[in-house]
Amino acid sequence: MTARSRWLVLAAVALLATGYFLPLWRVDLIAPQYPEGLGMLIRIDGVDGLKPNDLQSINGLNHYIGMKTIEPESIPELRFMPWILAGLIVAGLAVAALRRRVPLFLYGALLIGVMGVGLWDYWRWGYDYGHDLDHEHAIIKIPGMSYSPPVIGRKKLLNFTATSWPAAGGVALALAGGLVLWASWTSRRRPEAA
């Protein structure tokens, strides 16, 4: 592993650590009756409203269409993610200390794989959240309608426009993945240091 690759891995580890302090994902809902919008921030260990009562308001609206309430304590991933991120940070430090290409390549694959699984899990959660409706107690019933939020991008849900994008922590994690890939690429092109 080159010195540059090592520094890139250490920078990636620092970016990963921001996941403990910065929100990972942001979801916004805008509708005529909510011109200021409602929103939520997904953190490594919780879900908060963008404004103090947003999560409560979103849960209240969801009740009308038969959606489940968003209860952070009932989302198991929020209990595991801090430990997964800690493992990725420790693995990154070990790779930087070892200074070998093979562990670097394996770390890059692990990091990108975990990020991919994380996005898939977020999609799966959103799909379940938007499709598993309580039609018996819903006040508004539209046959065939589902309410899954987008993973990335914008989507119209009844009279709401939902947008979903990485927040600062999510961008930092993506940049960390990019730095590790760059480190792998630069390390692949040069002879390994003794």
Order of alpha helices (4+ residues) and beta strands (2+ residues): alpha-beta-beta-beta-alpha-alpha-alpha-beta-beta-alpha
